[in-house]
């Protein structure tokens, strides 16, 4: 049995309260990893083209107020 299969089996065996706690933990873990990746991408300039494109659209009048 692979590690993933073991995890899947364990998760399916959780009771309601354990599953809710696991779900909250897992959601927080995903958010933390996403934040870390965004910070890394922003620091490396990987997202710069998105900002440049948005600013170009704004300057060209292709945007509207929210």
C-alpha positions as CSV (number, residue, x, y, z in Angstrom):
1,X,0.0,0.0,0.0
2,X,1.4,3.4,-1.0
3,X,1.7,6.3,1.5
4,X,-1.2,8.0,-0.4
5,X,-3.4,5.0,-0.1
6,X,-2.6,4.7,3.6
7,X,-3.6,8.4,4.1
8,X,-6.8,7.9,2.1
9,X,-7.8,4.9,4.2
10,X,-7.0,6.7,7.4
11,X,-9.1,9.7,6.4
12,X,-12.1,7.6,5.4
13,X,-12.0,6.0,8.9
14,X,-12.1,9.3,10.8
15,X,-15.3,10.1,12.8
16,X,-17.2,13.3,12.1
17,X,-15.3,15.5,14.6
18,X,-11.9,14.1,13.6
19,X,-12.8,14.7,9.9
20,X,-13.8,18.3,10.7
21,X,-10.5,18.9,12.5
22,X,-8.5,17.2,9.7
23,X,-10.4,19.3,7.1
24,X,-9.6,22.5,8.9
25,X,-6.0,21.6,9.3
26,X,-5.7,20.6,5.6
27,X,-7.3,23.8,4.4
28,X,-4.9,25.8,6.5
29,X,-2.0,23.8,5.1
30,X,-3.1,24.5,1.6
31,X,-3.5,28.2,2.2
32,X,-0.1,28.4,3.8
33,X,1.6,26.6,0.9
34,X,-0.3,28.8,-1.6
35,X,0.8,32.0,0.3
36,X,4.4,30.8,0.3
37,X,4.3,30.0,-3.4
38,X,2.8,33.4,-4.2
39,X,5.5,35.2,-2.1
40,X,8.2,33.2,-3.9
41,X,6.7,33.9,-7.3
42,X,6.3,37.6,-6.5
43,X,9.9,38.0,-5.2
44,X,11.3,36.3,-8.3
45,X,9.4,38.5,-10.7
46,X,7.3,35.7,-12.0
47,X,4.1,37.7,-11.6
48,X,5.4,41.0,-13.0
49,X,3.9,40.5,-16.4
50,X,0.4,40.2,-14.8
51,X,0.9,43.6,-13.1
52,X,2.3,45.1,-16.3
53,X,-0.7,43.8,-18.3
54,X,-3.2,45.1,-15.8
55,X,-1.6,48.5,-15.7
56,X,-1.5,48.7,-19.6
57,X,-5.2,47.8,-19.7
58,X,-5.9,50.5,-17.1
59,X,-3.9,53.1,-19.0
60,X,-5.7,52.1,-22.2
61,X,-9.1,52.7,-20.6
62,X,-10.0,49.0,-20.8
63,X,-11.1,48.8,-17.2
64,X,-14.2,49.9,-15.3
65,X,-14.8,50.9,-11.7
66,X,-15.8,48.2,-9.3
